[in-house]
Each structure stands twice: as structure tokens, then as C-alpha cells.
Amino acid sequence: MNEIKQVKGTGVPLLLDDIDTDRIIPARFLRCVTFDGLGEHAFEDDREQDPKHPFNNARYQSGSVLVAGRNFGCGSSREHAPQSLMRWGINAIIAQSFAEIFFGNCTALGVPTVTASAEATEKLCKMIEADPQLEIEVDLEKMQVTAGDFSCPVETVASSRDALLSGQWDFLSLLLENKPAIQQTADSLPYMKQFA
């Protein structure tokens, strides 16, 4: 199983409140059969309306830690939103708060989502803007974020943290790990034998 204890990478500053899932991935991209290719459409409408959007900015193209404001991922419960961010290259999100379903979808993808104070997110964004190559570390064991000589405490839901630290966020791996027990149960069910 894939245990996630720390995520390190450069940052993307997006300190706005109430960014909903329709802004993260516009509805017209929900018709896809797979999630492949969604990354290139992350924030597409926002990026068209604002050429200076961080996802358009060459300075942040290698960023993998997104720093956002309050209520990030609100709106509809589409899984496409965290899928598009992950496929764009985001491996962790630090925000002042998250919408609950978006938060759960991120955990199910192995993307840690942690909350920090308004002061801390503002400081991080300023540091990223000043030095886009600054490495940010999200440490789920210590429950802190570190960037250069700055560090701050972060919070997350205990069950999400436990799942990421233990690798149990990855439901497919859990299923495959238990294949013998699943097969034994299937063999014991009379109605399953007719499909063999």
C-alpha cells in the first residue's frame, strides 16, 4: 500500500475564497469516460478570463502544493475536480477550510488536504510569489507545513490522516491485498458458482 507521510514540492498560490468545483473543472468536461486529460482543463474558464491566473503562470507550472483560501472545493460533489487538480500535478492542498465532499474525494485519491490559519496561508502565498522555487513540505506525521525558515501547524480529519499514513486510502490496493479472502467468500456462495 502507498503510505503518504510527507509531500514536498513547489507551490501554487491561489488565495481566494469559495472556489467551487465548477470553477476547478467546468461542467462541459464532465462528459468524459475516463479522467485522462482533465488536468489540462483545470481552472480553464478562470484561466481564459484572467491571463494572470496562477495556473497560467509559467513560474508555477511545476508547482505541486496548492495554497488556497476558505471553503475550497465547495459546490457540486463532482470527483472530476480533485481528479483534474491531481492530473495537473497537485499532490497536496493547504487551505483555510474545505468543502467536506471535495475533502473526502481528495483523500480517496491520496491527495492530502490540510487546513492552516489565514495568516499562515497568506504568508505562504507571499513566500511562493517571492520565490516560486521554494520547497514546501506538508508533513502528516508532525502535522505541520514547512517552507524555508517558516513553519506552521496544520489540521486535518483524523480518519483521513490515518488512512493516508497507513496507505489505506487506496481502496484498490486494499481490495487486491485481500484477494484470497474475497475468493474464499466467493467460493462459499452457491449463487457465485454458476458464474465460474
Secondary structure, 3 states (H helix, E strand, C coil): CCCCCEEEECEEEECCCCCEHHHHCCHHHHHCCCCCCHHHHCCHHHHHHCCCCCCCCHHHCCCCEEEECCCECECCCCCHHHHHHHHHCCCEEEECCECHHHHHHHHHHCCCEEECCHHHHHHHHHHHHHCCCCCEEEECCCCEEEECCEEEECECCHHHHHHHHHCCCCHHHHHHHCHHHHHHHHHHCHHHHCCC
